């Protein structure tokens, strides 16, 4: 395990994360389709349609049981996200997958790796009890494809914006990265782990920032020359690839 090297800090919070008219302009410049579709409610409509379709696809694949949530505090995760990560892993055939925030996506990624017959998922979570919950959700045939890692989080202030940072990250390069944790608490709603990982993304790799606008904005401000980050309205999430 290691801590990833950090980029040079920003003196002030990124413009896209401040308040005021200039911030709105900057956000539109970074992600015009996010601003437009969110304001008009188009992304919610597209996402609802995609979710309905993905529920049927999950049922047709015989994976409905993988969505079961055995913990009373858990919520059934968005079917659009679950099917997206499954399809992506199947098509990409990654050797190494990194996930920040375990849960139902862990199960679907593990199933995809099993169906590929190769690859390994390193799933990090700050909550050791939730890792146990995730472990209980994993079908036995997927266990060889997953490592569950307890990785506490701290608040990083190097980028001018308080952001969560996982303290333990496996070494090496990555083919797919999912930013799905930790949960935003209080005033800290962004994470900076993707910033640290930019140099560890293999050519042809990709990833997903799950429903986390401020994380995407921070990454876009700092990593605009390294990652292509785009908003996908039907997912209400952001995808990224190395430039």
C-alpha positions in Angstrom: 0.0 0.0 0.0 1.1 3.5 -0.6 0.1 7.2 -0.6 0.0 8.6 -4.2 2.2 11.6 -4.9 0.2 14.8 -4.9 0.1 17.6 -7.5 1.1 21.2 -6.7 -1.6 22.7 -4.4 -3.9 25.5 -5.6 -3.6 28.8 -3.7 -7.4 29.4 -3.7 -10.4 27.1 -4.1 -11.0 26.4 -7.8 -13.3 29.0 -9.4 -15.8 26.2 -10.3 -16.2 25.5 -6.6 -16.7 29.0 -5.3 -19.9 31.0 -5.4 -21.1 33.8 -7.7 -21.8 34.4 -11.4 -18.2 33.8 -12.4 -18.5 30.3 -10.9 -21.6 29.5 -13.0 -19.8 30.6 -16.1 -16.8 28.5 -15.2 -18.9 25.4 -14.5 -20.7 25.9 -17.9 -17.3 26.2 -19.6 -16.0 22.9 -18.0 -19.2 20.8 -18.4 -21.7 22.6 -20.6 -24.0 19.6 -21.0 -24.1 19.2 -17.2 -25.3 22.7 -16.6 -27.8 22.7 -19.4 -29.4 19.3 -18.8 -29.5 19.7 -15.0 -31.2 23.1 -15.2 -33.8 21.8 -17.6 -34.3 18.5 -15.9 -33.3 16.6 -19.1 -30.7 14.5 -17.3 -33.3 13.3 -14.8 -35.6 12.3 -17.6 -32.8 10.5 -19.5 -31.6 8.8 -16.4 -35.1 7.6 -15.5 -35.5 6.1 -19.0 -32.0 4.4 -18.8 -32.8 3.1 -15.3 -36.0 1.4 -16.5 -34.1 -0.2 -19.4 -31.3 -1.4 -17.1 -33.6 -3.0 -14.7 -34.9 -5.2 -17.5 -31.4 -5.9 -18.7 -30.3 -7.0 -15.2 -33.4 -9.2 -15.0 -32.7 -10.7 -18.4 -29.1 -11.5 -17.5 -30.3 -13.3 -14.3 -28.6 -10.8 -12.0 -31.5 -9.5 -10.0 -30.3 -11.4 -7.0 -27.0 -9.5 -7.1 -28.9 -6.3 -6.2 -30.1 -7.7 -2.8 -29.0 -5.5 0.1 -28.7 -7.4 3.4 -27.8 -4.4 5.6 -30.6 -2.3 7.1 -28.8 1.0 6.5 -28.1 0.3 2.8 -30.0 1.5 -0.2 -30.6 -0.3 -3.4 -28.1 1.2 -5.8 -29.0 2.8 -9.1 -29.5 0.0 -11.7 -28.1 2.3 -14.4 -24.8 2.5 -12.5 -24.7 -1.2 -11.9 -25.3 -2.2 -15.5 -22.9 0.4 -16.8 -20.0 -0.9 -14.7 -20.8 -4.5 -15.6 -21.0 -3.8 -19.3 -17.8 -1.6 -19.2 -15.8 -4.3 -17.4 -17.0 -7.0 -19.8 -16.0 -4.9 -22.8 -12.7 -3.4 -21.4 -11.5 -6.7 -19.9 -9.3 -4.9 -17.3 -6.5 -6.6 -15.4 -6.7 -4.2 -12.4 -9.7 -2.4 -11.2 -9.8 0.1 -8.3 -13.0 1.1 -6.5 -13.4 3.8 -3.9 -16.5 2.9 -1.8 -17.7 -0.7 -1.7 -21.2 -2.0 -2.1 -23.4 -3.3 -4.9 -21.1 -2.0 -7.6 -18.4 -4.3 -6.0 -20.7 -7.3 -6.7 -21.4 -6.3 -10.3 -17.7 -5.6 -11.0 -16.7 -8.9 -9.5 -19.4 -10.7 -11.5 -18.1 -9.1 -14.7 -14.5 -10.1 -13.9 -15.7 -13.6 -13.2 -17.5 -13.7 -16.5 -14.3 -12.4 -18.2 -12.3 -15.1 -16.5 -9.6 -12.7 -15.5 -8.8 -9.4 -13.7 -8.9 -8.3 -10.1 -10.8 -5.7 -8.1 -9.3 -3.8 -5.2 -12.3 -2.3 -3.4 -11.6 0.4 -0.7 -13.9 1.5 2.0 -13.4 3.7 5.1 -16.0 1.8 7.1 -14.8 -1.6 8.2 -18.4 -2.7 9.1 -19.6 -1.8 5.6 -16.8 -3.9 4.1 -18.2 -6.8 6.1 -21.6 -6.1 4.6 -20.1 -6.0 1.1 -18.3 -9.3 1.7 -21.6 -10.9 2.7 -23.1 -9.7 -0.6 -20.4 -11.3 -2.8 -21.4 -14.7 -4.3 -18.7 -17.3 -3.5 -17.7 -17.7 -7.1 -16.6 -14.0 -7.3 -14.5 -14.0 -4.1 -11.2 -14.9 -5.9 -11.6 -11.7 -8.1 -11.9 -9.3 -5.2 -9.7 -7.8 -2.4 -11.6 -5.7 0.2 -9.4 -3.1 1.8 -10.2 -1.0 4.9 -8.8 2.4 4.0 -9.6 5.2 6.5 -10.1 8.7 5.0 -8.7 12.1 6.0 -9.5 15.7 4.8 -7.0 17.0 2.3 -6.7 20.8 1.9 -3.9 20.9 -0.6 -6.1 21.9 -3.5 -7.8 25.0 -2.0 -11.0 22.9 -1.4 -11.4 20.5 1.6 -11.7 17.1 0.0 -11.7 13.5 1.2 -8.6 11.3 0.6 -8.2 7.6 1.2 -5.1 6.9 3.2 -4.3 3.4 1.8 -4.2 2.8 -1.9 -2.6 -0.3 -3.6 0.4 0.4 -5.7 0.6 -0.1 -9.5 -1.3 0.9 -12.6 -5.0 0.8 -13.2 -7.3 -0.1 -16.1 -10.6 1.0 -14.6 -11.3 3.3 -11.6 -14.6 3.9 -9.9 -15.0 6.9 -7.6 -18.1 6.0 -5.5 -17.0 7.0 -2.0 -16.7 8.2 0.6 -20.1 9.7 1.3 -20.1 13.5 1.5 -20.3 14.6 5.1 -21.0 18.2 6.3 -19.1 20.7 4.2 -16.7 18.2 2.7 -18.5 16.8 -0.4 -15.6 16.3 -2.9 -12.7 13.8 -3.0 -9.3 14.2 -4.5 -8.2 10.6 -5.0 -8.5 10.8 -8.8 -6.0 13.6 -8.8 -3.5 11.4 -7.1 -4.2 8.5 -9.5 -3.9 10.3 -12.9 -0.4 9.2 -13.5 -1.3 5.6 -12.6 -4.0 5.2 -15.3 -2.8 2.9 -18.1 -3.3 4.0 -21.8 -6.8 2.9 -22.9 -8.0 2.9 -19.3 -11.2 4.6 -18.2 -13.3 5.3 -15.1 -16.5 6.6 -13.6 -17.2 9.4 -11.1 -20.5 8.3 -9.7 -23.0 11.2 -9.1 -20.3 13.4 -7.6 -20.3 16.8 -9.3 -17.8 18.6 -7.0 -15.3 15.7 -7.3 -15.5 16.0 -11.1 -15.2 19.8 -11.0 -12.1 19.6 -8.8 -10.5 16.9 -11.0 -11.3 18.9 -14.1 -9.7 22.0 -12.7 -6.5 20.2 -11.7 -6.2 17.5 -14.3 -7.6 19.1 -17.5 -4.4 18.4 -19.3 -4.2 14.7 -18.2 -7.8 13.4 -18.2 -10.8 13.8 -20.5 -13.7 14.1 -18.1 -17.3 14.3 -19.5 -20.7 14.3 -18.1 -23.1 11.6 -19.2 -26.7 12.9 -18.6 -28.4 9.5 -18.8 -26.1 8.3 -16.0 -26.1 11.6 -14.1 -22.4 10.8 -13.6 -19.0 11.6 -15.1 -16.7 9.3 -17.2 -13.0 9.9 -17.7 -10.1 8.7 -19.8 -6.4 9.6 -20.0 -5.5 12.0 -22.7 
